[in-house]
């Protein structure tokens, strides 16, 4: 019986600490289409952008970000484990009300906690 309880508690603790999935900007980028999707449709699909810029040529750039963190970075003993640690970026460029271009890329996070 003790073995069963130990196994149950171990499984419970591991699953309770598991990382939760994020918004996955790559899949959300597939929902918008150049030349077809409007600003209102993007707002409905993705919500408001994290950053928005009005460029001198009249185009608007909208940015969405999501950080994929190293699961182990909050645990002092295993912090040095090389897990995922990057930021997803979705950049949308509008000309008027219609989406002109879409860029998705990832950036390695420069500010990692020291070991």
Beta strands, then each sheet from edge to edge (+ up, - down):
strand 1: 51-54
strand 2: 60-68
strand 3: 86-95
strand 4: 98-108
sheet 1: 1+ 2- 3+ 4-
end
